[in-house]
Amino acid sequence: MRVLLYKCALATGAMLLAGGCATVDARRDYAHTAQEVERATGHTPLPRDAEAGVEEAVRALHADGLTADEAVTLALLNNPTARAALLQVGMARADVVQAGLWSNPTLGLSFRLPEGGGLSNIEAGLAQNIADLWMIPPRRRAAQRDLRRTVLETAQTLVGLAVDTKVAYFNAVAADDALAIARDNATLTRQLERVTNARLEAGTIGALDVNLAKGQALRADADVRTARLAAASARRTLATLLGMTGPADALELVDPLPAPREAALPVEHFEAVALAARLDARAARHAVRAAAERVKLEHARVFQNVELGVELERGDRRGQPGRKVLADTARASVANGGLTAPDVQSRGQRRFEDSQRIDAIFGPSLSVTLPLFDQNQAQIAKARMAWRQSAAALDGLERSIVQETREAADRLATAWEVAGLYEREILPQARDTLDLSESTYEGGQTTILNVIDAQRSLLELRRAQLAALQNAANAIAELERVTARPLGTLLGERPATQRRSDAATEGTADTDGAVDKEGAADGAEN
C-alpha cells in the first residue's frame, strides 16, 4: 500500500517539475526585431555595444551636433514608445511558451471512515488530459506565427517612429531655413528703408516712399517673429520624438534639406521591393498562416477531453473486537471437562488469512468526452472564415502597397523637379530682377513700388523653393516607409551624410541584401 502511494506521489511530482521548467526568454526575438528595423531604416533600436548603456549612447549622439541619421537612432533608443513597443515581442514569446505547455494533471483523493472504527476507505486517482498530444502542435505553430507577426508589427511601429523622426527633423530644418529667409527679408527691407531716408534727405523723393518702405520693414519684423515661433514648435515636435525633456533650442541640427536629383526613379523596382520587404505585408502573411493553423487546432478540439490516468482504492475494514482471555478459558474448560487453554492462531495461520484478503485495487483509467452533440462545427467554421478574412486583408494590403509606392515615387520625382526648377531658373531670375529694381530706384529711374514688388516676389519664391525641398525630404521619408528600405539602398547607393556645418560626406557600408535575400530570410526567420 505504501509503495503504491509513493509511486503516485512520485508521478505527480515529475509532472509538476516538467511543467515548472518552462521559462520566457525573448532576447532572440528582440534581436530579430532590431535586425528588421535596421534592414528597413539603416538604424537599430538597440545599442550596438552590449556594454554601453542607453544614456551613454544618447550622450554620444548629442555630441558635435545631430544629423538626421543620428536623430533617428536617438529616437529608437530614447523614445518611451519604442521601448513599450518592444515589450509586445516579449509578451508574444510568453504566448509561445504557454502554447507548448501541457495542461495540469488532476489528482483526486477521498478518505471515508467506517462507523465503529477500523481502516478507512481510501480512493486516489491521477489523470492527465492526453488531448494535448494532438492539440499542442497546431496551437504552438499558431503561436509561433503570431510571434513572428508581432515581431514584424513591432518593427513596423519602430520604422514608423524612424520615418516620423526624419520628417520632424527636416521640418525643423525647413523651419530654421524659413526663419533665416524671414531675417534676410527683414535685412533687405531695412536697407530699402535706409535708402529712402537718404533720398528723402536729398530731396529726390517724398515722405510716401519712406512710409511704404517702413511699412515693409515692420511687416518683415512680424514675419520674423512668426517664423521664430514656427521653428520653435517644429523643434519641440522633434524633441518629443527624440524622448527629450530639455529645451529644444539646445538641438544643433547639422544636416541640410536633401538636394534635388535628376535621376529617374525605377518605380517597378520600388514596387517589387515594397511587396517583398514591407513589414506589415509580411506580418499579414504570418497572420494568414496563423489562421490556417487555428483551423487545424479547431479540428483537433473535437476530442479535447481525453484523460488517461491511474486509480487506487483501498476498502474499509472493521476493527477486530478485543479478546477476553479468562472467559474464553472458562468456556473451553467447561466444554472439555477440565482446565483447557483457548484456541490461539499461529503466526503462519494469521499470515495466510491476511494473504487471502484484498486490501487495495490499483489500475489504469480512461475518461473521454464523447462528441455526440457538439463536434466543434461552429468553431471550425468560424476559424475558416477568419482564415479567409485574413487572406482577403492580405490581398487588399498588397494592392494598396503598389499604389502607395507609385504615389510616393511620383511625389518625390515631382518635388525634385520643382525644387530643381526653382534653383536653376526661377530664383536667379528673381534675384536679378531685385538687383535691377534696386539699382534703378537708387538712380531715380523707377518707383519704390517696383522694388517692393521685387522684394515680395523674391521672398515668396524663396519660400516656395524651401517648400519644394521640404516636400522632397518628406517624400523621401514616405518612399522609405512604403518600401521599408532606405533610399540609398533602393537606388543601389552607399548612404552618405552631408553636414550643414561643412561639406564633408561620410559613407557607411551597405549591409542590406537584395530583395530575394529578404524573401528567403522571411521564410527562415525565428
C-alpha positions in Angstrom: 0.0 0.0 0.0 2.7 2.5 0.9 4.6 1.6 -2.3 1.6 2.4 -4.4 1.1 5.7 -2.7 4.7 6.5 -3.1 4.6 5.8 -6.8 1.5 8.1 -7.3 3.3 10.9 -5.4 6.4 10.4 -7.5 4.5 10.6 -10.8 2.7 13.7 -9.7 6.0 15.4 -8.7 7.6 14.5 -12.0 4.7 16.1 -13.9 4.8 19.3 -11.8 8.6 19.5 -12.2 8.4 19.1 -16.0 5.7 21.8 -16.3 7.6 24.2 -14.0 10.8 24.2 -16.1 9.3 26.5 -18.8 10.9 29.9 -19.0 10.3 33.0 -21.2 13.5 34.2 -22.9 12.7 36.8 -25.6 16.3 38.0 -26.2 16.5 36.4 -29.7 13.1 37.9 -30.6 14.3 41.4 -29.5 17.4 40.9 -31.6 15.3 39.8 -34.6 13.1 42.9 -34.2 16.2 45.1 -34.2 17.5 43.4 -37.4 14.2 44.0 -39.2 14.3 47.7 -38.1 17.9 48.1 -39.2 17.2 46.5 -42.5 14.3 48.8 -43.1 15.8 52.1 -41.8 19.6 51.5 -41.5 19.3 52.1 -37.8 18.9 49.7 -34.8 16.7 50.3 -31.7 19.3 48.6 -29.5 22.9 49.8 -28.7 25.4 48.0 -30.8 27.8 47.8 -27.9 26.1 45.5 -25.3 28.2 47.0 -22.5 27.3 50.6 -23.3 24.1 51.8 -21.8 21.4 53.9 -23.5 22.4 57.0 -21.6 26.0 56.8 -22.9 24.7 56.2 -26.4 22.4 59.2 -26.1 25.2 61.5 -24.9 27.4 60.3 -27.8 24.7 61.1 -30.3 24.2 64.6 -29.0 27.9 65.4 -29.2 29.1 67.5 -32.2 25.6 68.3 -33.4 22.8 66.0 -34.6 22.4 64.6 -38.1 19.2 63.2 -39.5 20.5 59.7 -39.1 21.6 60.3 -35.6 18.2 61.7 -34.8 16.6 58.5 -36.0 19.0 56.4 -33.9 18.4 58.6 -30.9 14.6 58.3 -31.2 14.8 54.5 -31.5 17.0 54.4 -28.4 15.4 57.0 -26.2 11.7 57.3 -27.1 9.5 55.6 -24.5 7.1 54.4 -27.2 9.8 52.4 -28.8 10.7 50.7 -25.5 7.0 50.0 -24.9 6.5 48.5 -28.3 9.4 46.1 -27.8 7.6 44.6 -24.8 4.9 43.3 -27.2 7.5 40.9 -28.5 8.2 39.6 -25.1 4.5 39.1 -24.5 4.2 37.2 -27.8 7.1 34.9 -26.8 5.3 34.2 -23.5 2.3 33.1 -25.5 4.5 30.7 -27.5 5.8 29.2 -24.2 2.3 28.9 -22.9 1.1 27.2 -26.1 3.6 24.4 -25.7 2.7 23.6 -22.1 0.7 20.5 -21.1 -2.4 21.0 -19.1 -2.1 20.3 -15.4 -2.9 16.7 -14.2 -5.8 16.1 -11.9 -5.2 14.4 -8.6 -8.2 13.2 -6.6 -8.2 11.8 -3.0 -11.0 10.5 -0.9 -11.0 9.3 2.7 -14.1 7.7 4.3 -14.1 6.5 7.9 -16.2 3.4 8.8 -18.6 3.7 11.7 -17.4 1.9 14.7 -13.7 2.3 13.9 -11.3 0.3 11.7 -9.4 1.0 8.5 -10.8 3.9 6.4 -11.8 3.6 2.7 -9.3 5.4 0.5 -9.7 6.3 -3.1 -7.0 8.1 -5.1 -6.8 9.0 -8.8 -4.2 10.7 -11.0 -5.3 11.7 -14.6 -3.8 13.6 -17.4 -5.6 15.0 -20.4 -3.7 13.4 -23.3 -5.6 15.5 -25.9 -2.6 17.8 -25.7 -0.8 15.3 -27.8 -2.7 16.4 -30.9 -3.6 19.9 -29.7 -0.2 21.3 -28.8 1.5 21.1 -32.2 -1.1 23.3 -34.1 -1.5 25.5 -31.1 2.2 26.1 -30.8 2.6 26.7 -34.6 -0.1 29.3 -34.5 1.5 31.0 -31.5 4.9 31.0 -33.4 3.2 32.6 -36.4 1.7 35.2 -34.0 5.1 35.8 -32.6 6.6 36.4 -36.0 3.7 38.7 -36.8 4.2 40.6 -33.6 7.9 41.0 -34.3 7.2 42.4 -37.7 4.4 44.7 -36.4 6.6 45.9 -33.7 9.4 46.6 -36.2 6.8 48.4 -38.3 5.9 50.6 -35.4 9.6 51.4 -34.9 10.0 52.1 -38.6 7.1 54.5 -38.4 8.8 56.2 -35.5 12.0 56.4 -37.5 10.1 57.9 -40.5 8.2 60.4 -38.3 11.5 61.4 -36.7 13.2 62.0 -40.1 10.2 64.1 -41.2 10.2 66.1 -38.0 14.0 66.6 -38.4 13.7 68.1 -41.9 10.6 70.0 -40.9 12.6 71.6 -38.2 15.5 72.3 -40.6 12.9 73.8 -43.0 11.5 75.9 -40.2 15.0 77.2 -39.4 15.6 78.0 -43.0 12.3 79.8 -43.2 13.3 81.8 -40.2 16.6 82.6 -42.0 14.7 83.7 -45.1 12.5 86.0 -42.9 15.5 87.5 -41.4 17.1 88.1 -44.8 13.9 89.7 -45.9 13.9 91.9 -42.9 17.5 93.0 -43.7 16.5 93.8 -47.2 13.6 95.9 -46.1 15.7 97.8 -43.6 18.2 98.5 -46.3 15.4 99.8 -48.5 14.2 102.0 -45.6 17.7 103.4 -45.2 17.9 104.2 -49.0 14.5 106.0 -48.9 15.6 108.0 -45.8 18.8 109.0 -47.6 16.9 110.1 -50.8 14.3 111.9 -48.6 17.2 114.0 -47.1 18.5 114.6 -50.6 15.1 115.8 -51.6 14.6 113.4 -54.5 11.6 111.6 -53.1 8.7 112.4 -50.8 7.5 111.0 -47.5 5.2 108.5 -49.2 8.2 106.3 -50.2 9.6 106.4 -46.7 6.3 105.3 -45.2 6.0 102.5 -47.8 9.5 101.3 -47.0 8.9 101.5 -43.3 5.7 99.5 -43.6 7.5 96.8 -45.4 10.2 96.7 -42.7 7.6 96.4 -40.0 5.8 93.5 -41.7 9.1 91.8 -42.2 9.8 92.1 -38.5 6.4 90.5 -37.8 7.2 87.7 -40.2 10.5 87.0 -38.3 8.6 86.6 -35.0 6.0 84.3 -36.6 8.8 82.2 -38.3 10.6 82.0 -34.9 7.6 80.5 -33.3 7.1 78.0 -36.1 10.8 77.0 -35.8 10.5 76.6 -32.1 7.3 74.5 -32.5 9.0 72.2 -35.1 12.0 71.7 -32.8 9.7 70.8 -29.9 7.9 68.2 -32.1 11.3 66.7 -32.9 12.4 66.8 -29.3 9.2 64.9 -28.3 10.0 62.1 -30.8 13.6 62.0 -29.5 12.3 61.5 -26.0 14.0 64.7 -24.8 12.8 66.7 -21.7 15.4 69.5 -22.1 14.9 72.7 -24.1 14.5 72.1 -27.8 16.6 75.1 -28.7 19.6 73.2 -27.5 19.4 70.9 -30.5 22.0 71.6 -33.1 20.7 70.3 -36.4 23.6 69.9 -38.9 22.0 68.3 -41.9 20.6 70.4 -44.7 17.5 69.6 -46.7 18.4 66.9 -49.3 19.4 68.4 -52.6 17.2 67.6 -55.6 18.3 64.9 -58.0 17.7 64.5 -61.7 18.0 60.7 -61.8 14.9 58.7 -63.0 13.3 56.6 -60.3 12.8 52.9 -61.1 9.2 52.6 -59.9 8.7 49.0 -60.9 11.8 48.0 -58.8 10.3 50.0 -55.9 7.1 48.1 -56.2 8.9 44.7 -56.1 10.9 45.8 -53.1 7.8 47.0 -51.3 5.8 43.8 -51.9 8.7 41.7 -50.6 10.0 43.9 -47.8 7.0 45.8 -46.3 6.8 44.7 -42.7 3.1 45.0 -42.5 2.6 42.8 -45.5 4.9 40.2 -44.1 3.1 40.4 -40.8 -0.2 39.9 -42.7 1.2 36.8 -44.4 2.1 35.3 -41.0 -1.4 36.2 -39.8 -2.8 34.1 -42.7 -0.6 31.2 -41.7 -1.5 31.5 -38.1 -5.2 31.5 -39.0 -4.6 28.3 -41.1 -3.0 26.6 -38.0 -6.0 27.6 -35.9 -8.3 25.8 -38.4 -6.3 22.7 -37.7 -6.4 23.4 -34.0 -10.2 23.6 -34.0 -10.4 20.2 -35.9 -8.2 18.8 -33.1 -10.5 20.1 -30.5 -13.3 17.6 -31.5 -11.8 15.3 -28.8 -10.5 17.9 -26.3 -11.0 15.9 -23.1 -9.4 12.5 -23.1 -8.0 11.8 -19.6 -5.7 8.9 -19.0 -4.6 8.0 -15.5 -4.3 5.6 -12.7 -6.7 4.9 -9.8 -6.2 3.3 -6.4 -8.9 2.1 -3.9 -8.4 0.5 -0.5 -11.5 -1.0 1.1 -12.6 -0.3 4.6 -12.2 -2.9 7.3 -13.9 -3.0 10.6 -11.6 -3.2 13.6 -11.4 -6.6 15.4 -13.0 -6.6 18.9 -10.7 -7.1 21.9 -10.4 -10.8 23.1 -11.5 -11.8 26.7 -8.9 -14.5 27.6 -10.5 -15.6 31.0 -14.0 -16.0 29.6 -12.6 -18.0 26.6 -10.6 -20.2 29.0 -13.7 -20.9 31.2 -15.8 -21.8 28.1 -13.1 -24.1 26.8 -12.6 -25.8 30.2 -16.3 -26.4 30.7 -16.6 -27.9 27.2 -13.6 -30.3 27.7 -14.4 -31.2 31.4 -11.1 -29.8 32.6 -8.8 -26.8 32.5 -8.2 -26.1 28.8 -6.4 -23.1 27.1 -8.5 -21.3 24.4 -7.7 -21.6 20.7 -4.9 -19.3 19.5 -4.0 -18.9 15.8 -0.4 -19.4 14.9 1.6 -16.7 13.0 1.5 -18.7 9.9 -2.3 -19.0 10.1 -2.6 -15.3 10.5 -0.3 -14.6 7.6 -2.2 -17.0 5.4 -5.5 -15.3 6.2 -4.0 -11.9 5.5 -2.7 -13.0 2.1 -6.2 -14.1 1.1 -7.7 -10.7 1.9 -7.7 -7.9 -0.9 -6.6 -4.6 0.7 -6.3 -2.4 -2.4 -7.2 -2.2 -6.1 -4.9 -0.4 -8.5 -5.1 0.1 -12.2 -5.4 2.5 -15.2 -8.3 4.7 -16.0 -9.7 6.4 -19.2 -12.2 9.2 -19.4 -13.4 10.5 -22.8 -15.9 13.3 -23.5 -17.9 11.9 -26.4 -18.6 14.4 -29.2 -22.2 13.3 -29.8 -23.9 16.7 -29.8 -21.1 19.3 -30.0 -18.5 18.3 -32.6 -17.0 21.8 -32.6 -18.5 22.5 -36.0 -19.3 26.2 -35.2 -15.7 27.0 -34.1 -14.2 25.2 -37.1 -16.4 27.2 -39.4 -15.5 30.4 -37.6 -11.8 29.6 -37.8 -12.1 29.0 -41.6 -13.9 32.3 -42.0 -11.2 34.1 -40.0 -8.6 32.4 -42.3 -10.3 33.7 -45.4 -10.8 37.1 -43.9 -7.0 37.4 -43.2 -6.2 36.2 -46.7 -8.6 38.9 -48.1 -7.0 41.5 -45.9 -3.5 40.5 -47.2 -4.7 40.7 -50.8 -6.1 44.2 -50.2 -2.9 45.3 -48.4 -0.7 44.1 -51.3 -2.8 46.0 -53.8 -2.6 49.2 -51.8 1.1 48.8 -51.4 1.5 49.0 -55.2 -0.5 52.3 -55.4 1.2 53.8 -52.3 4.6 53.1 -53.8 3.7 54.7 -57.1 2.3 57.7 -55.3 5.4 58.2 -53.1 7.7 57.8 -56.1 5.6 60.3 -58.1 5.6 62.8 -55.3 9.4 62.5 -54.9 10.1 62.9 -58.6 7.8 65.9 -58.8 9.2 67.6 -55.7 12.8 67.1 -57.1 11.8 68.6 -60.5 10.1 71.6 -58.9 12.9 72.3 -56.5 15.5 72.0 -59.3 13.5 74.4 -61.4 13.4 77.0 -58.7 17.2 76.6 -58.1 18.2 76.7 -61.7 15.9 79.3 -63.3 13.2 80.9 -61.1 15.3 82.2 -58.2 18.2 83.5 -60.3 15.8 85.5 -62.4 14.0 86.9 -59.2 17.4 88.0 -57.8 18.4 89.7 -61.0 15.0 91.5 -61.0 15.5 92.7 -57.4 19.1 93.9 -58.1 17.9 95.7 -61.2 15.0 97.4 -59.4 17.2 98.5 -56.5 19.8 99.9 -58.8 17.3 101.8 -60.9 15.5 103.1 -57.8 18.7 104.4 -56.4 19.3 106.2 -59.7 15.8 107.6 -59.6 14.7 105.7 -62.7 11.8 103.7 -61.1 9.4 103.9 -58.2 9.7 102.3 -54.9 6.7 100.1 -55.7 8.7 98.2 -58.2 11.4 97.5 -55.5 8.8 96.4 -53.0 7.2 94.1 -55.6 10.6 92.6 -56.4 11.4 92.0 -52.8 8.0 90.4 -52.1 8.4 88.2 -55.2 11.8 87.0 -54.1 10.6 86.3 -50.6 7.6 84.3 -52.0 9.8 82.4 -54.4 12.4 81.6 -51.7 9.7 80.3 -49.5 8.3 78.2 -52.4 11.7 76.7 -53.1 12.0 75.9 -49.5 8.6 74.2 -49.5 9.6 72.2 -52.6 12.8 71.0 -50.8 10.7 70.2 -47.7 8.2 68.3 -49.8 11.1 66.3 -51.4 12.5 65.4 -47.9 9.1 64.3 -46.7 8.6 62.4 -50.0 11.9 60.6 -49.4 10.7 59.6 -45.9 7.4 58.4 -47.3 9.0 56.4 -50.0 11.2 54.7 -47.4 8.2 54.0 -45.3 6.2 52.4 -48.1 9.1 50.3 -49.3 10.7 49.5 -45.9 14.1 50.3 -47.3 16.4 53.4 -47.2 16.5 55.5 -50.3 20.2 54.7 -50.8 19.5 51.0 -50.7 16.6 51.4 -53.2 18.9 53.3 -55.6 21.8 50.9 -55.0 23.9 53.7 -53.5 26.1 53.9 -50.4 24.5 56.0 -47.8 26.1 59.4 -47.3 25.6 62.2 -44.7 26.2 65.9 -45.5 26.5 68.2 -42.5 25.3 71.8 -42.8 28.4 73.0 -40.9 30.8 71.7 -43.6 30.8 69.9 -47.0 32.2 66.6 -45.7 30.4 63.4 -46.5 30.7 60.3 -44.6 29.8 56.9 -46.1 28.9 53.6 -44.4 28.8 50.2 -45.9 25.5 48.9 -47.2 24.8 45.8 -45.2 21.4 45.1 -46.7 20.8 42.2 -49.0 18.8 42.1 -52.2 15.1 41.6 -52.4 15.4 37.9 -53.0 17.6 37.5 -49.9 14.9 39.3 -47.9 12.3 36.9 -49.1 14.4 34.0 -48.1 15.0 35.5 -44.7 11.3 35.9 -44.2 10.8 32.2 -44.6 13.6 31.2 -42.3 13.1 33.8 -39.5 12.7 32.6 -36.0 
